[in-house]
Amino acid sequence: MKYLLTLTFFTVSMFLPCSVNAAPEPGFQTIRSSKTNKDLQLIRNAAKTFTQAYNNADANAVAAHFARNADYIGEDGTKISGRDEIRKDFESIFQNSEPRTLKLKILSIRMITPTVAIEDGMTIMNPPPPGPPVDRRYTVIHVKQNDKWLIKSVRESRFEKISNKGKLKELGWLVGEWIDESPDSIVLTTCKWSSNKNYLLRKYSIQFEGRNVFNGVQRIGWDPLTKRIKSWVFDSEGTVGEGYWTRDGNRWIVSVSLVLSDGRTATAKNSFEYLNKDSFIWSSTNRVVDGISTPDILNVKIVKKPPAPNSN
């Protein structure tokens, strides 16, 4: 009996998608008026002509986008003050560097007042110069002077591309080898980080009376579209599924949806309750297969697999 429950446990829970309710980043609201929309478009147009001027290595055209008393602070903290000094700096860049193509990715523009706006974005250089990656974040303060939007201030910072390990670190305790053992069956699970730290990779197998009868894999990662932790599962019987994880204290609740090998669908609410580094409690409730409710599975204790005996 425990074997059957454990089998269901792994097909419907361990490998169903999970998602963490992460609130979306707040959007930037702008005043909804035709005048504001016109100003936003003018700022975007200025970004395009700035990019064209840079890619044409035209220092005068680049400098024309700056206010006379503008300042420019690079990622290393170097500050250049005044339009003339900014022009000289770009002249030096164009004369002493290999030709490169600049791309701007505007992330947001916020109207602070009718004559002040803040733009946040990223710059991408192709090909990059030698050394670390050159993708950068920037913040630009625009001011409106004589009906023209000019750059008053630029701040650059290096954009550090990070793996999704930071977003998944709260599930890092799953890494290791786990076991659920009964007199007639053994369920073994292993979990490790992918080589690029973007996923947690889980594998499981079920042994019944000494024979391996079932196995599957699960991949847990960050879904950038929904901004949630999501998992995908595939088992040896042909079942596929996905789910989203939501944290509740020491528990992770997983909303699971599956398509079984025969085409039926299944859903469940699974939970992983962290006890300590060596054990957790798994439960599965609200289990529905092809529209029919099935019994809950409650409080299955999973423990870390003990190390192999010393052969010496």
N, C-alpha and C positions, 0 to 999 in steps of 0.2 A: 504493500500500500504506500509506504513512504517513497518507494521508487517512482510510482505513478505520480505522486504529488510533486516530487522533485523534478521529474521530467517536464510536467506542466509548468513548474516554476521557472525552469530555464527557457523553455520555448516562449512563454508569454511574458516573462518579466525581465530576465537578465538581458535580453537582447531587444527589448522594445525601446523606441526612441525616448529620449528624455529631454526636458527643457526647463531652464531656469527662468523664472519670471524676472527678466531684467527690464526695467523701465526704459523706454526709448529715450535717447538724448533729447533734451528740450529743443524745439525748433526756434528759429529766430523770427519774430513777428515784425512786420513792417506796417507802416501806416498805409491803408488802402486808399490811395488817391491817384488820380492821373498824373499829378505833378511829381509825387514820390516815385511812381513807376517810371516816369521819364528820367528822373535823376538816377535811379538804379541802372537803367539801360545805358545812360551816359557813362557811368562808372565802369560798366562791363565793356563798353566800346573802348574806353581809355585803356583797359587791361589788354585788349587785343592790339591796339596800336603800339602800346609799350612793348609787347612781345615781338611784334613785327620789327620795331626799331632795334631791339636787342639782336634779333636773328639777322638783321642787315648790318650789324656792327656799326650802327650810326649813333655815336655817343651824344651828338647834339640833339637828335630826336628823342633819345632816352631822357636826357636831362630836361627837355621841354615838358615832361610830364610832372616835374617836381615844382613845388612852390619855391620862391626865392630863398626862404629861410628854413628849408626842409632839412631833416637829418635822417641818416641811414645807419643803422646799427647791425652789423653782420653777426653771424652765429658765434664768432670768436670774441664778440664784445667790442670790436673796433668801431668807433663812431666817426662818421664823415658828416660834416655840417656845411650847409649851404649848397645851392644849385651848382655853382661853379666848381666846387670841390668834388661834388658827385659826378659831374661831367668828366673831370680829369681822371677820376678813378675808373670810370667805364672806358675812357680812351686807353688807359693802361691795360685794362683787361683785354680789350679787343686787339691791341698791338702785340701783346705778349702771350696770348693763349691760342691754342688751336681753335678753329671755328666749331661752335657748338650750337645746338638747337634748344631753345628754352621753351618749355610748355608751362602754362599756369593752370591750376585747377582751383577755381574759386569755390570755397566751401560755404561761405555766408557773407552777406553784406547787411549791415545794420544801420539804419538811419538814426543817429543820435539826436540831431537837430536838423532843421532844413538846410544847414550849410556844413554839417559835419557827418561823416559816415565812417564806419569801421569795416574793413574787409579782412577776412581770414581765408587762408588758402595754402596751397602747396606749390612748390616749384620743382620741376623735373628737368634735368639736364641730360641731353643725349648728343654725343657719347659723354659719359661722365669723365671727369679728370681722374688721374691716378689717386689712389687712396680709398678711404671709406666711402660708402654710398653718399650721393650728394642730394638726394631728395630732402627738401627742407620745408619747414612750415614758415609761414610769414603772417604778420599782422600789419596792415596798412591803415593809417588814418588819412582820409581824404578831406579836403576843405574846398568849399565852393567859392571861387573868386571871379567876379565879373562874368557870372554865368558859365564858368568853366571849372570842372573838377580837377584839382591838382593833388599830388601826394605831399602831405605835410610830414609824415613820419613813416619809416619802415623798420620793423624789427624781424630779424630772421632767427630761427632756431633749427637745429638738426632734427630731422624726423627719424626717430629710431623705430625701425620695423621690428616688432616683437612677435614672438610666436604666441599661439593661443594657450600656452601653458599657464600664463597668468590668469586667464579666464577660467581655466579648468582646475586650478590648484586646490580648490576646496574639495575636489573629488580625488585628490592625489592619494588619499589613504587607501584607495582601492588597489593601488599597485602592489603586486606580490602574488603569492600562490595561496589559494583558498580551498577548503574542503568541507563537504557535507557528507558524512559517512553514516550508513546504517548497516544492519547485518547482511542485507542482500544487495546493496548498491552503494556506489561511491560517485559523487559528483566533484570533479576537479575544475577549478577555474584559475586562469593566470591573467594578470593584467600588467601591462607595461606601457611606457610612453613610446610613441612613434619616434623615428630618428630626428624629425624636425620639431618635435614637441608640440605639434598641432593637434594630436589626437591621443586619447587613451585607447589602447587596443586590448580587447579581452577575448580569450579563447576558452571554451569549456568542452568537457567530455563527460559522458555518463557511462559508467561501467556497471553491468548487471551480471551477478554471479560470475565475475571474473572476465566478462567479455565487454568490449567497447561497443555500445549499441547506439550512441547518439553523440553528435558534436555540433558546434556552431561557433560563430564569431560575432563580435560586436565592436563597433567603432563609435567612440564618443568624441564629439567635437563641438566647436562653436559655430552656430548658424549666423552668419553676418546679416542675413536678410531679416530674420525675426529677432536678432540679438538675444538668442537663448542658447543654452546647452542642449544639444540634440544628439540622439544616438540612432544608429542603424544596425539591424540584426539580420543575419542569414544563417539558417541551420541546414543540417544534412538531409532533412526531410523536404526541403524546398520552401519552407516558410520564410517570408521576408517581412520586415516591419520597421517602424521608426517610432520615436517618442521624444517627449520634452520633459526636462527635470525642473522641479521647483523645490527650493530649500525651505524647510520649516524647522528651525532650530538644528538639532542633531539628525534630523531626518531629511531624506530626499524623496520627494513624491514624484513618481514617473507616470505620465499619461501615455499609455501604450496603445498603438493600433497596429494590427497584423493582417497579413493576407496569408492564409494557410495554403498548403500545397494543392488542396482540392478546390481552391477558389473561395472558400468561406472566409469571412472576416471575423476578427476578434478584437476586443478592447478590454482594458483593465487599468486599475490604479495600483501601481506597485510602490512599495516604500522600502528604502534602505536606511535603517536606523543605526548610526555609528555608536558602538559601545566603547571600544578602545582600539588601539592599534592592531589588536589580534582578533577582533570579533565584531560582527554586526548582526542585526536582526532584519530578516526580509519577510514581507507580507504582501499579499495580492488580494485586492478587493474590487468590487464592482466589475466582476468578470462576466463578459458577455461573448458568446460564440454564436455567430450567425443569428443574432437576435434572441438567443436563449440564455438566461442567466445560469451561471455555474457557481458551485460553492466557493466561498472565500478560502484562502490559505493564509494562516496567521502564525506569526512568531516563529519562523524557521531560523535557527541560529547557525550562522556560517562562521567558521574559525580559520585562522591562518594555518596553513599546512606546516607541521613541525619540520625542522631540518632533518635531513637524512642522518642516520647514526654514523658516528665516526668509524671509518673502516679500519683504522689502526688499532 
